[in-house]
Amino acid sequence: MDAVRDGSEPAYITLFERHRAALYGYALRMTRQPEVADDVFQETFLRVHRARATWAAHHGSFKSWLFRICTNTLRDRARLNARRPEVLGDTWEPYVHPGHADRLSLERALAQLPEHLRDAFLLAAMQGMDHNEIAEALDISPDNARARVSRARGRLRELLGEGA
């Protein structure tokens, strides 16, 4: 990221390629709509480019910073849509191979979680972030991050019928 801050286009492309799948997956799971996830993904990388001069490695990891920008982009979009709803069509339901019913159940359970629990859970489970990184990405305390992940796991167990 230091090279990107200094204007290196190849470094920007490298960061983009390295984090593309994880970031898009996070945006898709948060929005459940591929078109919206595409927009959020692109806006996130535009914001990274615009904010490159403010990057400072001593504030945490690039991955936490990137996911914080994405989370803020998702929140900004939600606020905008609350004021001016978009017609987005039917809720997207992924195609599920008959052998993948558990995955569809998990996706539906994730959709039922409050956003603040879902984003913490996805950063932990899908991105492998620890509580400190989640705290940085969501601008919350590490204790709050730990609690959100724990509550999300408990709620998912309930929703999936696995008990408490």
Secondary structure, DSSP 8 states (H G I E B T S, - for coil): -HHHHTT-HHHHHHHHHHHHHHHHHHHHHHH--HHHHHHHHHHHHHHHHHTGGG--GGGS-HHHHHHHHHHHHHHHHHHHHHHS-----S-------GGGHHHHHHHHHHHHS-HHHHHHHHHHHTT---HHHHHHHHTS-HHHHHHHHHHHHHHHHHHTT---
